[in-house]
Amino acid sequence: MRRRRLHAAGRLRRGYVFPLALWTIAIVAVLLGAAYTVMSAANATLARMVEREAALADFRAVETQMLRLLLTEPMGLSDLRVGGMLDPDPISGGFGIGGDGVSATGAPYRVDGENGPVIVRLVAANGLLSLTDDPGPAAEALLLALGRSRPDARRLAARLADFVDEDDLRQLGGAEADDYPEGRRPRNAPLGTASDACGALGWAEEVALCADPRMMDLFAFAGGPSAMSARLVPEYWLHLLLGDDTPAVERAMDALEDRDRLVLYEDLGIEGLDALADNSAIPGPSFLIVTHRPAAEFVQLTRIDLTMANLYKPYEIAFSYVVGGSIVEGAFHVEEVDALDQLPQAD
């Protein structure tokens, strides 16, 4: 009897071995699966980092090419004239003519980078919204174009005007130091860049472009001399202000077919800016150089301020950074890369 009980207990113990083995195998499989998932994610992250660094290296090289053209080639009424010359006519002269044109209004050009194709654009700051000096009226026009109600646009514009002026007199709807939360206060000085506008009370919370303040530098300008001109407006700027109204964008682009002639903001369907514009302005002295891959998941944005009076330092870099997001991708995405013109090169 005792022998039978021992035999039964042995069978019982042996019966536990198989389920335990299965559990062990299952646990090991889960751990291996988790480890594989972690390793795959790490490898994908590393691959993206390597790809990003390769892209940025290409961007820097192409940006240098564009900067060299900007410093050495004559400027026409709306574009660089690579390989051209200054018009010697004593009346209408002084502008670049001949050679190959490089648009100063954001048109895309292709460069074959070491690690892949690079799209480069030159954007004269004159085509952006100027927030230099008194930014209130231009800011109100921008906010109205972005769909804010007139009372809201006036209130936010007044707050921006109070943000930069040196006095403590509050404009109607504006905000001075007493209105700011602890740790914040008005700038009481001109904006250094357009992104500084997002420091005005309410702008970070209510203005969509201030979700990433650097986006303001793609659409507006501050921190130097720059007379606004409607004929120099880049196409991506029109898409922002005119939104999804495709016929309105097409009408605006038709008005800009010849960028060397007089164009009003009213011709582009944008109100409130013609009184602030200088229709005689030519590109410069500040420019954005925008470089990106065709997919435009991110762009490198650099602002160059020409200081040609200084032979030892002919330019300054106001800022240079990488910015991405849906607005950037929508503005700069390129489908047919091979259809783009190559960036002209000087001899």
CORUR-V306731 format. One record per pair of residues at least 4 apart in sequence whose C-alpha atoms are under 7 Angstrom apart, sorted by the first residue. I is the first residue (numbers start at 1). J is the second residue. D is the distance in Angstrom with one decimal. If there is no record, write none. Layout:
i:I j:J d:D
i:I j:J d:D
This chain:
i:1 j:5 d:6.4
i:2 j:6 d:6.4
i:3 j:7 d:6.2
i:4 j:8 d:6.2
i:5 j:9 d:6.2
i:6 j:10 d:6.2
i:7 j:11 d:6.4
i:8 j:12 d:6.3
i:9 j:13 d:6.2
i:10 j:14 d:6.1
i:11 j:15 d:6.1
i:12 j:16 d:6.8
i:16 j:20 d:6.2
i:17 j:21 d:6.1
i:18 j:22 d:6.3
i:19 j:23 d:6.2
i:20 j:24 d:6.1
i:21 j:25 d:6.1
i:22 j:26 d:6.1
i:23 j:27 d:6.1
i:24 j:28 d:6.1
i:25 j:29 d:6.1
i:26 j:30 d:6.2
i:27 j:31 d:6.2
i:28 j:32 d:6.0
i:29 j:33 d:6.0
i:30 j:34 d:6.1
i:31 j:35 d:6.1
i:32 j:36 d:6.0
i:33 j:37 d:6.1
i:34 j:38 d:6.2
i:35 j:39 d:6.0
i:36 j:40 d:5.9
i:37 j:41 d:6.1
i:38 j:42 d:6.1
i:39 j:43 d:6.0
i:40 j:44 d:6.1
i:41 j:45 d:6.1
i:42 j:46 d:6.1
i:43 j:47 d:6.0
i:44 j:48 d:6.2
i:45 j:49 d:6.2
i:46 j:50 d:6.1
i:47 j:51 d:6.1
i:48 j:52 d:6.0
i:49 j:53 d:6.1
i:50 j:54 d:6.2
i:51 j:55 d:6.1
i:52 j:56 d:6.2
i:53 j:57 d:6.2
i:54 j:58 d:6.4
i:54 j:115 d:6.2
i:55 j:59 d:6.1
i:55 j:115 d:6.8
i:56 j:60 d:6.2
i:57 j:61 d:6.4
i:58 j:62 d:6.2
i:58 j:113 d:5.5
i:58 j:114 d:6.4
i:58 j:115 d:6.7
i:59 j:63 d:5.9
i:59 j:118 d:6.9
i:59 j:291 d:5.6
i:59 j:292 d:6.8
i:60 j:64 d:6.2
i:61 j:65 d:6.6
i:62 j:66 d:6.4
i:63 j:67 d:6.1
i:63 j:289 d:6.7
i:63 j:291 d:7.0
i:64 j:68 d:6.1
i:65 j:69 d:6.5
i:66 j:70 d:6.2
i:67 j:71 d:6.2
i:68 j:72 d:6.2
i:69 j:73 d:5.4
i:73 j:80 d:6.5
i:73 j:81 d:6.2
i:73 j:82 d:5.5
i:73 j:83 d:6.9
i:74 j:80 d:6.0
i:74 j:81 d:5.6
i:74 j:84 d:6.7
i:74 j:85 d:6.1
i:74 j:86 d:6.3
i:74 j:96 d:4.8
i:75 j:79 d:6.0
i:75 j:80 d:4.5
i:75 j:81 d:6.0
i:75 j:95 d:6.0
i:75 j:96 d:4.9
i:76 j:80 d:5.7
i:76 j:81 d:6.3
i:76 j:95 d:4.8
i:76 j:96 d:4.2
i:76 j:97 d:6.3
i:77 j:95 d:6.5
i:77 j:260 d:5.8
i:77 j:282 d:5.6
i:77 j:283 d:7.0
i:78 j:103 d:6.5
i:78 j:104 d:5.8
i:78 j:232 d:6.7
i:78 j:259 d:6.4
i:78 j:260 d:6.3
i:78 j:282 d:6.7
i:78 j:283 d:6.2
i:79 j:101 d:5.9
i:79 j:102 d:5.3
i:79 j:103 d:4.4
i:79 j:104 d:4.8
i:80 j:101 d:5.5
i:80 j:102 d:5.0
i:80 j:103 d:6.5
i:80 j:104 d:6.9
i:81 j:96 d:5.7
i:81 j:97 d:6.1
i:81 j:98 d:6.3
i:81 j:99 d:5.4
i:81 j:100 d:5.4
i:81 j:101 d:4.7
i:81 j:102 d:6.5
i:82 j:99 d:5.2
i:82 j:100 d:5.0
i:82 j:101 d:6.1
i:82 j:344 d:6.7
i:82 j:345 d:6.9
i:82 j:346 d:5.9
i:83 j:99 d:4.6
i:83 j:100 d:6.5
i:83 j:346 d:5.6
i:84 j:96 d:6.4
i:84 j:97 d:5.5
i:84 j:98 d:4.5
i:84 j:99 d:4.1
i:85 j:96 d:5.3
i:85 j:97 d:5.6
i:85 j:98 d:6.5
i:86 j:94 d:5.6
i:86 j:95 d:5.2
i:86 j:96 d:4.3
i:86 j:97 d:6.0
i:87 j:93 d:4.5
i:87 j:94 d:5.4
i:87 j:95 d:5.5
i:87 j:96 d:5.9
i:87 j:97 d:5.9
i:88 j:93 d:5.2
i:88 j:94 d:6.6
i:89 j:93 d:4.3
i:100 j:344 d:6.6
i:103 j:107 d:5.9
i:103 j:122 d:6.7
i:104 j:122 d:5.0
i:104 j:123 d:4.9
i:104 j:124 d:5.3
i:104 j:283 d:6.9
i:105 j:122 d:6.4
i:105 j:123 d:4.8
i:105 j:124 d:6.1
i:105 j:232 d:5.6
i:105 j:233 d:6.2
i:105 j:234 d:4.7
i:106 j:121 d:4.9
i:106 j:122 d:5.2
i:106 j:123 d:4.8
i:106 j:234 d:5.3
i:107 j:121 d:5.8
i:108 j:119 d:6.1
i:108 j:120 d:5.8
i:108 j:121 d:5.1
i:109 j:119 d:5.5
i:109 j:120 d:5.4
i:109 j:121 d:6.4
i:109 j:340 d:5.9
i:109 j:341 d:5.4
i:109 j:342 d:5.5
i:109 j:343 d:5.2
i:110 j:117 d:6.9
i:110 j:118 d:5.9
i:110 j:119 d:4.9
i:110 j:120 d:6.5
i:110 j:340 d:6.0
i:110 j:341 d:6.0
i:110 j:342 d:4.7
i:110 j:343 d:5.8
i:111 j:117 d:6.0
i:111 j:118 d:5.2
i:111 j:119 d:6.4
i:111 j:342 d:5.9
i:111 j:343 d:6.1
i:112 j:116 d:6.2
i:112 j:117 d:4.7
i:112 j:118 d:6.2
i:113 j:117 d:5.3
i:113 j:118 d:5.9
i:117 j:293 d:6.4
i:118 j:291 d:6.7
i:118 j:292 d:5.7
i:118 j:293 d:5.1
i:118 j:294 d:7.0
i:119 j:291 d:5.6
i:119 j:292 d:5.3
i:119 j:293 d:5.9
i:119 j:294 d:6.4
i:120 j:290 d:5.6
i:120 j:291 d:4.5
i:120 j:292 d:6.7
i:121 j:289 d:5.8
i:121 j:290 d:5.1
i:121 j:291 d:6.5
i:122 j:287 d:6.8
i:122 j:288 d:5.9
i:122 j:289 d:4.9
i:122 j:290 d:6.6
i:123 j:287 d:5.5
i:123 j:288 d:5.0
i:123 j:289 d:6.5
i:124 j:283 d:5.3
i:124 j:284 d:5.8
i:124 j:286 d:6.3
i:124 j:287 d:4.5
i:124 j:288 d:6.4
i:125 j:221 d:6.3
i:125 j:226 d:6.5
i:125 j:284 d:6.6
i:125 j:286 d:5.5
i:125 j:287 d:5.2
i:125 j:288 d:6.8
i:126 j:226 d:5.5
i:126 j:227 d:5.5
i:126 j:228 d:4.5
i:126 j:229 d:5.7
i:126 j:232 d:6.5
i:126 j:283 d:6.2
i:126 j:284 d:6.7
i:127 j:228 d:5.9
i:127 j:229 d:5.7
i:127 j:230 d:6.4
i:127 j:232 d:4.4
i:127 j:233 d:4.0
i:127 j:234 d:6.3
i:128 j:219 d:5.5
i:128 j:220 d:4.9
i:128 j:221 d:6.1
i:128 j:228 d:6.8
i:128 j:233 d:6.4
i:129 j:138 d:6.8
i:129 j:219 d:6.4
i:129 j:220 d:4.3
i:129 j:221 d:6.0
i:129 j:228 d:6.7
i:130 j:138 d:6.8
i:130 j:220 d:5.8
i:130 j:221 d:4.9
i:130 j:222 d:6.1
i:130 j:226 d:6.9
i:130 j:228 d:6.3
i:131 j:135 d:4.3
i:131 j:138 d:6.6
i:131 j:194 d:6.7
i:131 j:220 d:6.8
i:131 j:221 d:5.8
i:131 j:222 d:5.1
i:132 j:190 d:6.9
i:132 j:191 d:6.8
i:132 j:222 d:4.7
i:132 j:223 d:6.2
i:132 j:224 d:6.9
i:133 j:190 d:6.3
i:134 j:161 d:6.6
i:135 j:139 d:5.9
i:135 j:161 d:6.1
i:136 j:140 d:6.1
i:136 j:157 d:4.8
i:136 j:158 d:6.1
i:136 j:160 d:6.4
i:136 j:161 d:5.2
i:137 j:141 d:6.4
i:138 j:142 d:6.2
i:138 j:273 d:6.6
i:139 j:143 d:6.1
i:139 j:157 d:5.5
i:140 j:144 d:6.1
i:140 j:153 d:5.1
i:140 j:154 d:5.8
i:140 j:157 d:5.2
i:141 j:145 d:6.2
i:141 j:271 d:6.8
i:141 j:272 d:5.5
i:141 j:273 d:6.7
i:142 j:146 d:6.2
i:143 j:147 d:6.5
i:143 j:148 d:5.6
i:143 j:153 d:5.4
i:144 j:148 d:5.0
i:144 j:149 d:6.4
i:144 j:150 d:6.4
i:144 j:153 d:6.0
i:145 j:241 d:5.3
i:146 j:241 d:5.8
i:148 j:152 d:6.2
i:148 j:153 d:5.8
i:149 j:153 d:6.0
i:150 j:154 d:6.0
i:151 j:155 d:6.1
i:152 j:156 d:6.1
i:153 j:157 d:6.0
i:154 j:158 d:6.0
i:155 j:159 d:6.3
i:155 j:173 d:4.7
i:155 j:174 d:6.1
i:156 j:160 d:6.3
i:156 j:202 d:7.0
i:156 j:203 d:6.9
i:157 j:161 d:6.2
i:158 j:162 d:6.2
i:158 j:171 d:6.1
i:158 j:172 d:6.8
i:158 j:173 d:6.0
i:158 j:174 d:4.5
i:159 j:163 d:5.9
i:159 j:173 d:6.9
i:159 j:174 d:4.0
i:159 j:175 d:5.1
i:159 j:200 d:6.2
i:159 j:201 d:6.3
i:160 j:164 d:6.6
i:160 j:197 d:6.7
i:160 j:200 d:5.4
i:161 j:165 d:6.2
i:162 j:170 d:6.6
i:162 j:171 d:6.8
i:162 j:174 d:6.1
i:162 j:175 d:6.1
i:162 j:176 d:6.2
i:163 j:186 d:4.6
i:163 j:187 d:5.5
i:163 j:188 d:5.9
i:163 j:200 d:5.6
i:164 j:186 d:6.8
i:164 j:187 d:5.4
i:164 j:188 d:4.4
i:164 j:189 d:4.8
i:164 j:190 d:5.3
i:164 j:191 d:6.8
i:165 j:188 d:5.0
i:165 j:189 d:6.1
i:166 j:188 d:4.6
i:166 j:189 d:6.4
i:168 j:176 d:6.1
i:170 j:174 d:5.6
i:170 j:175 d:5.8
i:170 j:176 d:5.8
i:175 j:179 d:5.7
i:175 j:201 d:6.9
i:176 j:186 d:6.5
i:177 j:185 d:5.2
i:177 j:186 d:5.9
i:180 j:184 d:5.9
i:180 j:185 d:5.7
i:180 j:201 d:6.7
i:186 j:200 d:6.8
i:191 j:196 d:5.9
i:191 j:197 d:6.9
i:191 j:222 d:5.8
i:191 j:223 d:5.8
i:192 j:196 d:6.6
i:192 j:222 d:5.9
i:192 j:223 d:4.3
i:193 j:217 d:6.9
i:193 j:221 d:6.3
i:193 j:222 d:4.6
i:193 j:223 d:5.3
i:194 j:216 d:5.6
i:194 j:217 d:5.3
i:194 j:220 d:5.6
i:194 j:221 d:5.0
i:194 j:222 d:5.0
i:195 j:213 d:4.9
i:195 j:214 d:5.4
i:195 j:216 d:5.1
i:195 j:217 d:5.8
i:198 j:203 d:5.1
i:198 j:204 d:5.2
i:198 j:210 d:5.6
i:198 j:213 d:6.1
i:199 j:203 d:6.7
i:199 j:204 d:6.8
i:202 j:206 d:5.9
i:203 j:207 d:5.2
i:203 j:210 d:6.7
i:204 j:210 d:5.1
i:204 j:211 d:6.4
i:209 j:213 d:6.4
i:209 j:215 d:5.7
i:209 j:216 d:5.9
i:210 j:215 d:7.0
i:210 j:216 d:6.8
i:216 j:220 d:5.7
i:217 j:221 d:6.2
i:219 j:237 d:6.2
i:227 j:277 d:6.6
i:227 j:278 d:5.7
i:227 j:281 d:6.1
i:228 j:277 d:4.9
i:228 j:278 d:5.8
i:229 j:277 d:5.6
i:229 j:278 d:5.7
i:229 j:279 d:5.4
i:229 j:281 d:6.2
i:230 j:263 d:5.8
i:230 j:264 d:5.6
i:230 j:265 d:5.3
i:231 j:256 d:6.2
i:231 j:259 d:5.3
i:231 j:262 d:6.9
i:231 j:263 d:5.2
i:232 j:259 d:6.9
i:233 j:237 d:6.7
i:234 j:238 d:6.8
i:235 j:239 d:6.5
i:236 j:240 d:6.4
i:236 j:331 d:5.3
i:237 j:241 d:6.4
i:238 j:242 d:5.7
i:238 j:249 d:6.6
i:239 j:243 d:5.2
i:239 j:249 d:6.6
i:242 j:248 d:6.8
i:242 j:249 d:6.5
i:245 j:249 d:6.4
i:246 j:250 d:6.1
i:247 j:251 d:6.1
i:248 j:252 d:6.2
i:249 j:253 d:6.1
i:250 j:254 d:6.1
i:251 j:255 d:6.3
i:252 j:256 d:6.4
i:252 j:267 d:6.7
i:252 j:268 d:4.3
i:252 j:269 d:6.9
i:253 j:257 d:6.2
i:255 j:267 d:6.5
i:255 j:268 d:6.8
i:262 j:279 d:6.7
i:263 j:267 d:6.6
i:264 j:268 d:6.9
i:264 j:274 d:6.4
i:265 j:269 d:6.5
i:265 j:270 d:5.4
i:265 j:271 d:6.7
i:265 j:273 d:6.4
i:265 j:274 d:5.7
i:266 j:270 d:5.3
i:266 j:271 d:5.8
i:273 j:277 d:6.4
i:285 j:305 d:5.9
i:285 j:306 d:5.2
i:286 j:303 d:7.0
i:286 j:304 d:5.6
i:286 j:305 d:4.3
i:286 j:306 d:6.1
i:287 j:303 d:5.6
i:287 j:304 d:5.3
i:287 j:305 d:6.5
i:288 j:301 d:6.7
i:288 j:302 d:5.6
i:288 j:303 d:4.5
i:288 j:304 d:6.3
i:289 j:301 d:6.1
i:289 j:302 d:5.3
i:289 j:303 d:6.4
i:290 j:299 d:6.5
i:290 j:300 d:5.8
i:290 j:301 d:4.9
i:290 j:302 d:6.6
i:291 j:299 d:5.6
i:291 j:300 d:5.3
i:291 j:301 d:6.9
i:292 j:296 d:5.5
i:292 j:298 d:6.6
i:292 j:299 d:4.7
i:292 j:300 d:6.5
i:294 j:333 d:5.8
i:294 j:334 d:4.9
i:294 j:335 d:6.9
i:294 j:337 d:6.8
i:295 j:329 d:7.0
i:295 j:333 d:5.1
i:295 j:334 d:6.3
i:296 j:328 d:6.9
i:296 j:329 d:5.0
i:296 j:332 d:5.8
i:296 j:333 d:5.1
i:297 j:324 d:5.9
i:297 j:325 d:6.8
i:297 j:329 d:5.6
i:298 j:322 d:6.6
i:298 j:323 d:5.5
i:298 j:324 d:4.0
i:298 j:325 d:6.9
i:298 j:328 d:6.9
i:299 j:322 d:5.6
i:299 j:323 d:5.6
i:299 j:324 d:6.2
i:300 j:321 d:5.7
i:300 j:322 d:4.4
i:300 j:323 d:6.5
i:301 j:320 d:5.6
i:301 j:321 d:5.5
i:301 j:322 d:6.1
i:302 j:319 d:5.6
i:302 j:320 d:4.1
i:302 j:321 d:6.6
i:303 j:317 d:5.8
i:303 j:318 d:5.4
i:303 j:319 d:5.6
i:303 j:320 d:6.5
i:304 j:315 d:6.6
i:304 j:316 d:5.8
i:304 j:317 d:4.9
i:304 j:318 d:6.2
i:305 j:315 d:5.5
i:305 j:316 d:5.2
i:305 j:317 d:6.3
i:305 j:318 d:6.8
i:306 j:314 d:5.9
i:306 j:315 d:4.2
i:306 j:316 d:6.5
i:307 j:313 d:7.0
i:307 j:314 d:4.7
i:307 j:315 d:4.9
i:308 j:314 d:4.7
i:308 j:315 d:6.9
i:310 j:314 d:5.4
i:324 j:328 d:5.5
i:325 j:329 d:6.2
i:326 j:330 d:5.9
i:327 j:331 d:6.1
i:328 j:332 d:6.1
i:329 j:333 d:5.3
